[in-house]
Structures are given as C-alpha cells and as structure tokens.
C-alpha cells in the first residue's frame, strides 16, 4: 500500500475474528463492510463496490 494515497481500501480483522473491508480517506474510516469469515470474501466485497459503486444512484431521504 502506498502511504501517499488519499483514499484506499484496507482489510483488517475485527474483535470477533472476522475480516472487514474499510474504505479510508486520509487514514480515516469513511465506511466499512460487514464482517466476513475469510479475507477472500472481504476482497470480493471490495471488488463489488469498485465495480458497482460508480454507477450507483443517489437516494436522499427526507
């Protein structure tokens, strides 16, 4: 991982021993996934966000 990137994904284990994918900006967590039993599943979640996120619609609640 390059330290000079402003935004990046990071996979870490939580206290329950699950793998969680975090999206970070300037080293702060912006959002994160649910916990997964394998690192591969967390990587799949990241790939899904990268693939589907750019075309996601914006929904605002009142």
PDB file of N, CA, C, O and CB in Angstrom:
ATOM      1  N   UNK A   1       0.847  -1.178   0.000  1.00  0.00           N
ATOM      2  CA  UNK A   1       0.000   0.000   0.000  1.00  0.00           C
ATOM      3  C   UNK A   1       0.885   1.231   0.000  1.00  0.00           C
ATOM      4  O   UNK A   1       1.850   1.304   0.761  1.00  0.00           O
ATOM      5  CB  UNK A   1      -0.960   0.003   1.215  1.00  0.00           C
ATOM      6  N   UNK A   2       0.570   2.183  -0.834  1.00  0.00           N
ATOM      7  CA  UNK A   2       1.328   3.422  -0.873  1.00  0.00           C
ATOM      8  C   UNK A   2       0.749   4.388   0.148  1.00  0.00           C
ATOM      9  O   UNK A   2      -0.459   4.624   0.174  1.00  0.00           O
ATOM     10  CB  UNK A   2       1.314   4.040  -2.291  1.00  0.00           C
ATOM     11  N   UNK A   3       1.600   4.936   0.973  1.00  0.00           N
ATOM     12  CA  UNK A   3       1.149   5.814   2.050  1.00  0.00           C
ATOM     13  C   UNK A   3       0.667   7.170   1.556  1.00  0.00           C
ATOM     14  O   UNK A   3      -0.036   7.866   2.289  1.00  0.00           O
ATOM     15  CB  UNK A   3       2.258   6.011   3.039  1.00  0.00           C
ATOM     16  N   UNK A   4       1.027   7.575   0.316  1.00  0.00           N
ATOM     17  CA  UNK A   4       0.644   8.896  -0.156  1.00  0.00           C
ATOM     18  C   UNK A   4      -0.733   8.929  -0.809  1.00  0.00           C
ATOM     19  O   UNK A   4      -1.182   9.997  -1.224  1.00  0.00           O
ATOM     20  CB  UNK A   4       1.664   9.395  -1.124  1.00  0.00           C
ATOM     21  N   UNK A   5      -1.412   7.799  -0.910  1.00  0.00           N
ATOM     22  CA  UNK A   5      -2.762   7.789  -1.465  1.00  0.00           C
ATOM     23  C   UNK A   5      -3.739   8.377  -0.460  1.00  0.00           C
ATOM     24  O   UNK A   5      -3.706   8.025   0.719  1.00  0.00           O
ATOM     25  CB  UNK A   5      -3.185   6.358  -1.854  1.00  0.00           C
ATOM     26  N   UNK A   6      -4.603   9.267  -0.917  1.00  0.00           N
ATOM     27  CA  UNK A   6      -5.575   9.886  -0.021  1.00  0.00           C
ATOM     28  C   UNK A   6      -6.702   8.916   0.328  1.00  0.00           C
ATOM     29  O   UNK A   6      -7.247   8.977   1.429  1.00  0.00           O
ATOM     30  CB  UNK A   6      -6.149  11.153  -0.656  1.00  0.00           C
ATOM     31  N   UNK A   7      -7.057   8.023  -0.596  1.00  0.00           N
ATOM     32  CA  UNK A   7      -8.150   7.083  -0.335  1.00  0.00           C
ATOM     33  C   UNK A   7      -7.719   5.675  -0.730  1.00  0.00           C
ATOM     34  O   UNK A   7      -6.984   5.477  -1.698  1.00  0.00           O
ATOM     35  CB  UNK A   7      -9.433   7.498  -1.106  1.00  0.00           C
ATOM     36  N   UNK A   8      -8.197   4.704   0.045  1.00  0.00           N
ATOM     37  CA  UNK A   8      -7.807   3.318  -0.193  1.00  0.00           C
ATOM     38  C   UNK A   8      -8.709   2.383   0.600  1.00  0.00           C
ATOM     39  O   UNK A   8      -9.405   2.806   1.523  1.00  0.00           O
ATOM     40  CB  UNK A   8      -6.327   3.091   0.185  1.00  0.00           C
ATOM     41  N   UNK A   9      -8.689   1.109   0.229  1.00  0.00           N
ATOM     42  CA  UNK A   9      -9.361   0.062   0.986  1.00  0.00           C
ATOM     43  C   UNK A   9      -8.336  -0.638   1.861  1.00  0.00           C
ATOM     44  O   UNK A   9      -7.165  -0.757   1.498  1.00  0.00           O
ATOM     45  CB  UNK A   9     -10.071  -0.950   0.043  1.00  0.00           C
ATOM     46  N   UNK A  10      -8.789  -1.094   3.009  1.00  0.00           N
ATOM     47  CA  UNK A  10      -7.929  -1.847   3.918  1.00  0.00           C
ATOM     48  C   UNK A  10      -8.750  -2.982   4.515  1.00  0.00           C
ATOM     49  O   UNK A  10      -9.894  -2.771   4.919  1.00  0.00           O
ATOM     50  CB  UNK A  10      -7.336  -0.927   5.041  1.00  0.00           C
ATOM     51  N   UNK A  11      -8.188  -4.166   4.575  1.00  0.00           N
ATOM     52  CA  UNK A  11      -8.856  -5.309   5.193  1.00  0.00           C
ATOM     53  C   UNK A  11      -8.179  -5.586   6.522  1.00  0.00           C
ATOM     54  O   UNK A  11      -6.962  -5.757   6.596  1.00  0.00           O
ATOM     55  CB  UNK A  11      -8.815  -6.571   4.266  1.00  0.00           C
ATOM     56  N   UNK A  12      -8.993  -5.626   7.577  1.00  0.00           N
ATOM     57  CA  UNK A  12      -8.474  -5.914   8.917  1.00  0.00           C
ATOM     58  C   UNK A  12      -9.422  -6.880   9.608  1.00  0.00           C
ATOM     59  O   UNK A  12     -10.600  -6.965   9.263  1.00  0.00           O
ATOM     60  CB  UNK A  12      -8.306  -4.606   9.754  1.00  0.00           C
ATOM     61  N   UNK A  13      -8.899  -7.606  10.585  1.00  0.00           N
ATOM     62  CA  UNK A  13      -9.738  -8.465  11.418  1.00  0.00           C
ATOM     63  C   UNK A  13     -10.329  -7.627  12.545  1.00  0.00           C
ATOM     64  O   UNK A  13      -9.650  -6.793  13.145  1.00  0.00           O
ATOM     65  CB  UNK A  13      -8.924  -9.670  11.988  1.00  0.00           C
ATOM     66  N   UNK A  14     -11.619  -7.869  12.821  1.00  0.00           N
ATOM     67  CA  UNK A  14     -12.251  -7.189  13.949  1.00  0.00           C
ATOM     68  C   UNK A  14     -12.100  -8.040  15.212  1.00  0.00           C
ATOM     69  O   UNK A  14     -11.473  -9.099  15.181  1.00  0.00           O
ATOM     70  CB  UNK A  14     -13.752  -6.908  13.654  1.00  0.00           C
ATOM     71  N   UNK A  15     -12.672  -7.573  16.313  1.00  0.00           N
ATOM     72  CA  UNK A  15     -12.530  -8.283  17.593  1.00  0.00           C
ATOM     73  C   UNK A  15     -13.171  -9.666  17.570  1.00  0.00           C
ATOM     74  O   UNK A  15     -12.788 -10.546  18.341  1.00  0.00           O
ATOM     75  CB  UNK A  15     -13.145  -7.463  18.711  1.00  0.00           C
ATOM     76  N   UNK A  16     -14.144  -9.855  16.685  1.00  0.00           N
ATOM     77  CA  UNK A  16     -14.815 -11.152  16.563  1.00  0.00           C
ATOM     78  C   UNK A  16     -14.036 -12.114  15.664  1.00  0.00           C
ATOM     79  O   UNK A  16     -14.452 -13.256  15.469  1.00  0.00           O
ATOM     80  CB  UNK A  16     -16.229 -10.962  16.015  1.00  0.00           C
ATOM     81  N   UNK A  17     -12.911 -11.655  15.117  1.00  0.00           N
ATOM     82  CA  UNK A  17     -12.104 -12.508  14.250  1.00  0.00           C
ATOM     83  C   UNK A  17     -12.563 -12.527  12.803  1.00  0.00           C
ATOM     84  O   UNK A  17     -12.099 -13.351  12.015  1.00  0.00           O
ATOM     85  CB  UNK A  17     -12.106 -13.894  14.777  1.00  0.00           C
ATOM     86  N   UNK A  18     -13.475 -11.623  12.446  1.00  0.00           N
ATOM     87  CA  UNK A  18     -13.976 -11.547  11.077  1.00  0.00           C
ATOM     88  C   UNK A  18     -13.147 -10.540  10.282  1.00  0.00           C
ATOM     89  O   UNK A  18     -12.561  -9.616  10.846  1.00  0.00           O
ATOM     90  CB  UNK A  18     -15.477 -11.154  11.061  1.00  0.00           C
ATOM     91  N   UNK A  19     -13.107 -10.733   8.963  1.00  0.00           N
ATOM     92  CA  UNK A  19     -12.406  -9.807   8.078  1.00  0.00           C
ATOM     93  C   UNK A  19     -13.374  -8.713   7.637  1.00  0.00           C
ATOM     94  O   UNK A  19     -14.471  -9.001   7.160  1.00  0.00           O
ATOM     95  CB  UNK A  19     -11.811 -10.551   6.845  1.00  0.00           C
ATOM     96  N   UNK A  20     -12.965  -7.472   7.798  1.00  0.00           N
ATOM     97  CA  UNK A  20     -13.785  -6.317   7.448  1.00  0.00           C
ATOM     98  C   UNK A  20     -13.005  -5.463   6.456  1.00  0.00           C
ATOM     99  O   UNK A  20     -11.816  -5.208   6.647  1.00  0.00           O
ATOM    100  CB  UNK A  20     -14.180  -5.488   8.718  1.00  0.00           C
ATOM    101  N   UNK A  21     -13.683  -5.021   5.392  1.00  0.00           N
ATOM    102  CA  UNK A  21     -13.072  -4.124   4.412  1.00  0.00           C
ATOM    103  C   UNK A  21     -13.455  -2.694   4.776  1.00  0.00           C
ATOM    104  O   UNK A  21     -14.637  -2.360   4.861  1.00  0.00           O
ATOM    105  CB  UNK A  21     -13.525  -4.476   2.950  1.00  0.00           C
ATOM    106  N   UNK A  22     -12.460  -1.868   4.988  1.00  0.00           N
ATOM    107  CA  UNK A  22     -12.656  -0.456   5.327  1.00  0.00           C
ATOM    108  C   UNK A  22     -12.275   0.400   4.130  1.00  0.00           C
ATOM    109  O   UNK A  22     -11.261   0.147   3.479  1.00  0.00           O
ATOM    110  CB  UNK A  22     -11.819  -0.057   6.579  1.00  0.00           C
ATOM    111  N   UNK A  23     -13.089   1.418   3.837  1.00  0.00           N
ATOM    112  CA  UNK A  23     -12.707   2.426   2.856  1.00  0.00           C
ATOM    113  C   UNK A  23     -12.229   3.616   3.647  1.00  0.00           C
ATOM    114  O   UNK A  23     -12.962   4.147   4.482  1.00  0.00           O
ATOM    115  CB  UNK A  23     -13.894   2.805   1.887  1.00  0.00           C
ATOM    116  N   UNK A  24     -11.004   4.041   3.394  1.00  0.00           N
ATOM    117  CA  UNK A  24     -10.400   5.112   4.182  1.00  0.00           C
ATOM    118  C   UNK A  24     -10.028   6.291   3.298  1.00  0.00           C
ATOM    119  O   UNK A  24      -9.667   6.131   2.132  1.00  0.00           O
ATOM    120  CB  UNK A  24      -9.166   4.601   4.925  1.00  0.00           C
ATOM    121  N   UNK A  25     -10.125   7.472   3.882  1.00  0.00           N
ATOM    122  CA  UNK A  25      -9.699   8.709   3.238  1.00  0.00           C
ATOM    123  C   UNK A  25      -8.833   9.447   4.241  1.00  0.00           C
ATOM    124  O   UNK A  25      -9.269   9.713   5.361  1.00  0.00           O
ATOM    125  CB  UNK A  25     -10.925   9.587   2.770  1.00  0.00           C
ATOM    126  N   UNK A  26      -7.614   9.777   3.851  1.00  0.00           N
ATOM    127  CA  UNK A  26      -6.656  10.415   4.765  1.00  0.00           C
ATOM    128  C   UNK A  26      -6.559   9.654   6.083  1.00  0.00           C
ATOM    129  O   UNK A  26      -6.554  10.249   7.161  1.00  0.00           O
ATOM    130  CB  UNK A  26      -7.059  11.874   5.033  1.00  0.00           C
ATOM    131  N   UNK A  27      -6.481   8.343   5.980  1.00  0.00           N
ATOM    132  CA  UNK A  27      -6.331   7.427   7.124  1.00  0.00           C
ATOM    133  C   UNK A  27      -7.532   7.368   8.061  1.00  0.00           C
ATOM    134  O   UNK A  27      -7.429   6.790   9.143  1.00  0.00           O
ATOM    135  CB  UNK A  27      -5.135   7.821   7.915  1.00  0.00           C
ATOM    136  N   UNK A  28      -8.666   7.948   7.680  1.00  0.00           N
ATOM    137  CA  UNK A  28      -9.885   7.862   8.493  1.00  0.00           C
ATOM    138  C   UNK A  28     -10.886   6.953   7.800  1.00  0.00           C
ATOM    139  O   UNK A  28     -11.056   7.027   6.583  1.00  0.00           O
ATOM    140  CB  UNK A  28     -10.502   9.271   8.733  1.00  0.00           C
ATOM    141  N   UNK A  29     -11.548   6.095   8.567  1.00  0.00           N
ATOM    142  CA  UNK A  29     -12.560   5.195   8.005  1.00  0.00           C
ATOM    143  C   UNK A  29     -13.787   5.995   7.602  1.00  0.00           C
ATOM    144  O   UNK A  29     -14.369   6.710   8.418  1.00  0.00           O
ATOM    145  CB  UNK A  29     -12.944   4.086   9.018  1.00  0.00           C
ATOM    146  N   UNK A  30     -14.177   5.871   6.339  1.00  0.00           N
ATOM    147  CA  UNK A  30     -15.369   6.539   5.823  1.00  0.00           C
ATOM    148  C   UNK A  30     -16.559   5.577   5.894  1.00  0.00           C
ATOM    149  O   UNK A  30     -17.643   5.955   6.338  1.00  0.00           O
ATOM    150  CB  UNK A  30     -15.143   7.033   4.361  1.00  0.00           C
ATOM    151  N   UNK A  31     -16.350   4.337   5.456  1.00  0.00           N
ATOM    152  CA  UNK A  31     -17.364   3.290   5.609  1.00  0.00           C
ATOM    153  C   UNK A  31     -16.670   1.946   5.642  1.00  0.00           C
ATOM    154  O   UNK A  31     -15.491   1.828   5.308  1.00  0.00           O
ATOM    155  CB  UNK A  31     -18.415   3.342   4.461  1.00  0.00           C
ATOM    156  N   UNK A  32     -17.421   0.929   6.050  1.00  0.00           N
ATOM    157  CA  UNK A  32     -16.859  -0.416   6.136  1.00  0.00           C
ATOM    158  C   UNK A  32     -17.955  -1.434   5.884  1.00  0.00           C
ATOM    159  O   UNK A  32     -19.146  -1.139   5.977  1.00  0.00           O
ATOM    160  CB  UNK A  32     -16.195  -0.658   7.514  1.00  0.00           C
ATOM    161  N   UNK A  33     -17.516  -2.636   5.563  1.00  0.00           N
ATOM    162  CA  UNK A  33     -18.440  -3.718   5.250  1.00  0.00           C
ATOM    163  C   UNK A  33     -18.798  -4.486   6.520  1.00  0.00           C
ATOM    164  O   UNK A  33     -18.267  -4.231   7.601  1.00  0.00           O
ATOM    165  CB  UNK A  33     -17.830  -4.667   4.198  1.00  0.00           C
ATOM    166  N   UNK A  34     -19.697  -5.414   6.352  1.00  0.00           N
ATOM    167  CA  UNK A  34     -19.964  -6.372   7.418  1.00  0.00           C
ATOM    168  C   UNK A  34     -18.735  -7.261   7.582  1.00  0.00           C
ATOM    169  O   UNK A  34     -17.828  -7.220   6.750  1.00  0.00           O
ATOM    170  CB  UNK A  34     -21.241  -7.225   7.112  1.00  0.00           C
ATOM    171  N   UNK A  35     -18.696  -8.048   8.621  1.00  0.00           N
ATOM    172  CA  UNK A  35     -17.584  -8.965   8.832  1.00  0.00           C
ATOM    173  C   UNK A  35     -17.746 -10.227   8.005  1.00  0.00           C
ATOM    174  O   UNK A  35     -18.852 -10.746   7.859  1.00  0.00           O
ATOM    175  CB  UNK A  35     -17.463  -9.319  10.303  1.00  0.00           C
ATOM    176  N   UNK A  36     -16.644 -10.717   7.468  1.00  0.00           N
ATOM    177  CA  UNK A  36     -16.637 -11.933   6.659  1.00  0.00           C
ATOM    178  C   UNK A  36     -15.730 -12.978   7.302  1.00  0.00           C
ATOM    179  O   UNK A  36     -14.784 -12.640   8.014  1.00  0.00           O
ATOM    180  CB  UNK A  36     -16.176 -11.628   5.214  1.00  0.00           C
ATOM    181  N   UNK A  37     -16.026 -14.236   7.045  1.00  0.00           N
ATOM    182  CA  UNK A  37     -15.234 -15.316   7.643  1.00  0.00           C
ATOM    183  C   UNK A  37     -13.893 -15.521   6.947  1.00  0.00           C
ATOM    184  O   UNK A  37     -12.997 -16.155   7.504  1.00  0.00           O
ATOM    185  CB  UNK A  37     -16.019 -16.607   7.609  1.00  0.00           C
ATOM    186  N   UNK A  38     -13.747 -14.989   5.733  1.00  0.00           N
ATOM    187  CA  UNK A  38     -12.475 -15.143   5.021  1.00  0.00           C
ATOM    188  C   UNK A  38     -12.034 -13.816   4.411  1.00  0.00           C
ATOM    189  O   UNK A  38     -12.852 -12.947   4.108  1.00  0.00           O
ATOM    190  CB  UNK A  38     -12.596 -16.219   3.922  1.00  0.00           C
ATOM    191  N   UNK A  39     -10.730 -13.687   4.241  1.00  0.00           N
ATOM    192  CA  UNK A  39     -10.175 -12.491   3.607  1.00  0.00           C
ATOM    193  C   UNK A  39     -10.630 -12.418   2.149  1.00  0.00           C
ATOM    194  O   UNK A  39     -10.843 -11.329   1.617  1.00  0.00           O
ATOM    195  CB  UNK A  39      -8.624 -12.491   3.695  1.00  0.00           C
ATOM    196  N   UNK A  40     -10.777 -13.577   1.505  1.00  0.00           N
ATOM    197  CA  UNK A  40     -11.227 -13.611   0.108  1.00  0.00           C
ATOM    198  C   UNK A  40     -12.619 -13.002  -0.033  1.00  0.00           C
ATOM    199  O   UNK A  40     -12.893 -12.306  -1.011  1.00  0.00           O
ATOM    200  CB  UNK A  40     -11.228 -15.057  -0.423  1.00  0.00           C
ATOM    201  N   UNK A  41     -13.494 -13.254   0.927  1.00  0.00           N
ATOM    202  CA  UNK A  41     -14.841 -12.682   0.880  1.00  0.00           C
ATOM    203  C   UNK A  41     -14.796 -11.166   1.045  1.00  0.00           C
ATOM    204  O   UNK A  41     -15.561 -10.448   0.401  1.00  0.00           O
ATOM    205  CB  UNK A  41     -15.726 -13.305   1.968  1.00  0.00           C
ATOM    206  N   UNK A  42     -13.912 -10.682   1.895  1.00  0.00           N
ATOM    207  CA  UNK A  42     -13.755  -9.232   2.062  1.00  0.00           C
ATOM    208  C   UNK A  42     -13.217  -8.615   0.770  1.00  0.00           C
ATOM    209  O   UNK A  42     -13.640  -7.527   0.378  1.00  0.00           O
ATOM    210  CB  UNK A  42     -12.805  -8.912   3.252  1.00  0.00           C
ATOM    211  N   UNK A  43     -12.286  -9.307   0.110  1.00  0.00           N
ATOM    212  CA  UNK A  43     -11.773  -8.825  -1.180  1.00  0.00           C
ATOM    213  C   UNK A  43     -12.889  -8.790  -2.225  1.00  0.00           C
ATOM    214  O   UNK A  43     -12.958  -7.860  -3.028  1.00  0.00           O
ATOM    215  CB  UNK A  43     -10.611  -9.720  -1.671  1.00  0.00           C
ATOM    216  N   UNK A  44     -13.762  -9.801  -2.217  1.00  0.00           N
ATOM    217  CA  UNK A  44     -14.899  -9.819  -3.145  1.00  0.00           C
ATOM    218  C   UNK A  44     -15.822  -8.634  -2.900  1.00  0.00           C
ATOM    219  O   UNK A  44     -16.348  -8.052  -3.848  1.00  0.00           O
ATOM    220  CB  UNK A  44     -15.685 -11.131  -3.011  1.00  0.00           C
ATOM    221  N   UNK A  45     -16.023  -8.274  -1.639  1.00  0.00           N
ATOM    222  CA  UNK A  45     -16.860  -7.118  -1.314  1.00  0.00           C
ATOM    223  C   UNK A  45     -16.244  -5.843  -1.888  1.00  0.00           C
ATOM    224  O   UNK A  45     -16.952  -5.005  -2.445  1.00  0.00           O
ATOM    225  CB  UNK A  45     -17.041  -6.987   0.219  1.00  0.00           C
ATOM    226  N   UNK A  46     -14.931  -5.698  -1.752  1.00  0.00           N
ATOM    227  CA  UNK A  46     -14.245  -4.528  -2.309  1.00  0.00           C
ATOM    228  C   UNK A  46     -14.414  -4.487  -3.823  1.00  0.00           C
ATOM    229  O   UNK A  46     -14.714  -3.435  -4.388  1.00  0.00           O
ATOM    230  CB  UNK A  46     -12.744  -4.545  -1.939  1.00  0.00           C
ATOM    231  N   UNK A  47     -14.224  -5.619  -4.476  1.00  0.00           N
ATOM    232  CA  UNK A  47     -14.375  -5.679  -5.932  1.00  0.00           C
ATOM    233  C   UNK A  47     -15.791  -5.307  -6.352  1.00  0.00           C
ATOM    234  O   UNK A  47     -15.976  -4.632  -7.365  1.00  0.00           O
ATOM    235  CB  UNK A  47     -14.025  -7.080  -6.450  1.00  0.00           C
ATOM    236  N   UNK A  48     -16.788  -5.735  -5.593  1.00  0.00           N
ATOM    237  CA  UNK A  48     -18.177  -5.400  -5.898  1.00  0.00           C
ATOM    238  C   UNK A  48     -18.424  -3.898  -5.753  1.00  0.00           C
ATOM    239  O   UNK A  48     -19.109  -3.297  -6.581  1.00  0.00           O
ATOM    240  CB  UNK A  48     -19.129  -6.184  -4.983  1.00  0.00           C
ATOM    241  N   UNK A  49     -17.874  -3.300  -4.713  1.00  0.00           N
ATOM    242  CA  UNK A  49     -18.016  -1.852  -4.512  1.00  0.00           C
ATOM    243  C   UNK A  49     -17.353  -1.099  -5.662  1.00  0.00           C
ATOM    244  O   UNK A  49     -17.924  -0.149  -6.196  1.00  0.00           O
ATOM    245  CB  UNK A  49     -17.397  -1.418  -3.155  1.00  0.00           C
ATOM    246  N   UNK A  50     -16.155  -1.519  -6.040  1.00  0.00           N
ATOM    247  CA  UNK A  50     -15.440  -0.853  -7.128  1.00  0.00           C
ATOM    248  C   UNK A  50     -16.183  -0.998  -8.458  1.00  0.00           C
ATOM    249  O   UNK A  50     -16.210  -0.068  -9.263  1.00  0.00           O
ATOM    250  CB  UNK A  50     -14.025  -1.422  -7.254  1.00  0.00           C
ATOM    251  N   UNK A  51     -16.779  -2.156  -8.680  1.00  0.00           N
ATOM    252  CA  UNK A  51     -17.485  -2.411  -9.938  1.00  0.00           C
ATOM    253  C   UNK A  51     -18.831  -1.689  -9.993  1.00  0.00           C
ATOM    254  O   UNK A  51     -19.166  -1.070 -11.004  1.00  0.00           O
ATOM    255  CB  UNK A  51     -17.697  -3.910 -10.126  1.00  0.00           C
ATOM    256  N   UNK A  52     -19.598  -1.767  -8.913  1.00  0.00           N
ATOM    257  CA  UNK A  52     -20.969  -1.259  -8.924  1.00  0.00           C
ATOM    258  C   UNK A  52     -21.120   0.153  -8.373  1.00  0.00           C
ATOM    259  O   UNK A  52     -22.097   0.833  -8.684  1.00  0.00           O
ATOM    260  CB  UNK A  52     -21.840  -2.176  -8.145  1.00  0.00           C
ATOM    261  N   UNK A  53     -20.179   0.598  -7.569  1.00  0.00           N
ATOM    262  CA  UNK A  53     -20.277   1.905  -6.928  1.00  0.00           C
ATOM    263  C   UNK A  53     -20.345   3.097  -7.866  1.00  0.00           C
ATOM    264  O   UNK A  53     -21.169   3.986  -7.652  1.00  0.00           O
ATOM    265  CB  UNK A  53     -19.136   2.082  -6.039  1.00  0.00           C
ATOM    266  N   UNK A  54     -19.504   3.151  -8.908  1.00  0.00           N
ATOM    267  CA  UNK A  54     -19.508   4.333  -9.774  1.00  0.00           C
ATOM    268  C   UNK A  54     -20.851   4.608 -10.448  1.00  0.00           C
ATOM    269  O   UNK A  54     -21.149   5.755 -10.784  1.00  0.00           O
ATOM    270  CB  UNK A  54     -18.458   4.178 -10.826  1.00  0.00           C
ATOM    271  N   UNK A  55     -21.657   3.578 -10.647  1.00  0.00           N
ATOM    272  CA  UNK A  55     -22.946   3.760 -11.321  1.00  0.00           C
ATOM    273  C   UNK A  55     -24.127   3.765 -10.358  1.00  0.00           C
ATOM    274  O   UNK A  55     -25.278   3.790 -10.796  1.00  0.00           O
ATOM    275  CB  UNK A  55     -23.144   2.673 -12.346  1.00  0.00           C
ATOM    276  N   UNK A  56     -23.864   3.743  -9.071  1.00  0.00           N
ATOM    277  CA  UNK A  56     -24.955   3.709  -8.093  1.00  0.00           C
ATOM    278  C   UNK A  56     -25.697   5.043  -8.083  1.00  0.00           C
ATOM    279  O   UNK A  56     -25.091   6.112  -8.168  1.00  0.00           O
ATOM    280  CB  UNK A  56     -24.414   3.384  -6.679  1.00  0.00           C
ATOM    281  N   UNK A  57     -27.003   4.954  -7.978  1.00  0.00           N
ATOM    282  CA  UNK A  57     -27.805   6.175  -7.928  1.00  0.00           C
ATOM    283  C   UNK A  57     -27.772   6.764  -6.524  1.00  0.00           C
ATOM    284  O   UNK A  57     -27.515   6.059  -5.548  1.00  0.00           O
ATOM    285  CB  UNK A  57     -29.260   5.892  -8.362  1.00  0.00           C
ATOM    286  N   UNK A  58     -28.032   8.042  -6.435  1.00  0.00           N
ATOM    287  CA  UNK A  58     -28.099   8.734  -5.153  1.00  0.00           C
ATOM    288  C   UNK A  58     -29.554   8.789  -4.715  1.00  0.00           C
ATOM    289  O   UNK A  58     -30.410   9.268  -5.459  1.00  0.00           O
ATOM    290  CB  UNK A  58     -27.486  10.167  -5.245  1.00  0.00           C
ATOM    291  N   UNK A  59     -29.837   8.308  -3.524  1.00  0.00           N
ATOM    292  CA  UNK A  59     -31.187   8.375  -2.961  1.00  0.00           C
ATOM    293  C   UNK A  59     -31.127   9.203  -1.694  1.00  0.00           C
ATOM    294  O   UNK A  59     -30.332   8.927  -0.796  1.00  0.00           O
ATOM    295  CB  UNK A  59     -31.765   6.948  -2.672  1.00  0.00           C
ATOM    296  N   UNK A  60     -31.958  10.203  -1.628  1.00  0.00           N
ATOM    297  CA  UNK A  60     -31.999  11.060  -0.446  1.00  0.00           C
ATOM    298  C   UNK A  60     -33.287  10.807   0.314  1.00  0.00           C
ATOM    299  O   UNK A  60     -34.355  10.673  -0.282  1.00  0.00           O
ATOM    300  CB  UNK A  60     -31.880  12.553  -0.836  1.00  0.00           C
ATOM    301  N   UNK A  61     -33.181  10.743   1.633  1.00  0.00           N
ATOM    302  CA  UNK A  61     -34.387  10.609   2.440  1.00  0.00           C
ATOM    303  C   UNK A  61     -34.720  11.952   3.057  1.00  0.00           C
ATOM    304  O   UNK A  61     -33.855  12.794   3.299  1.00  0.00           O
ATOM    305  CB  UNK A  61     -34.214   9.530   3.535  1.00  0.00           C
ATOM    306  N   UNK A  62     -35.981  12.110   3.296  1.00  0.00           N
ATOM    307  CA  UNK A  62     -36.433  13.385   3.869  1.00  0.00           C
ATOM    308  C   UNK A  62     -36.660  13.256   5.340  1.00  0.00           C
ATOM    309  O   UNK A  62     -37.043  14.226   5.993  1.00  0.00           O
ATOM    310  CB  UNK A  62     -37.703  13.867   3.196  1.00  0.00           C
TER     311      UNK A  62
END
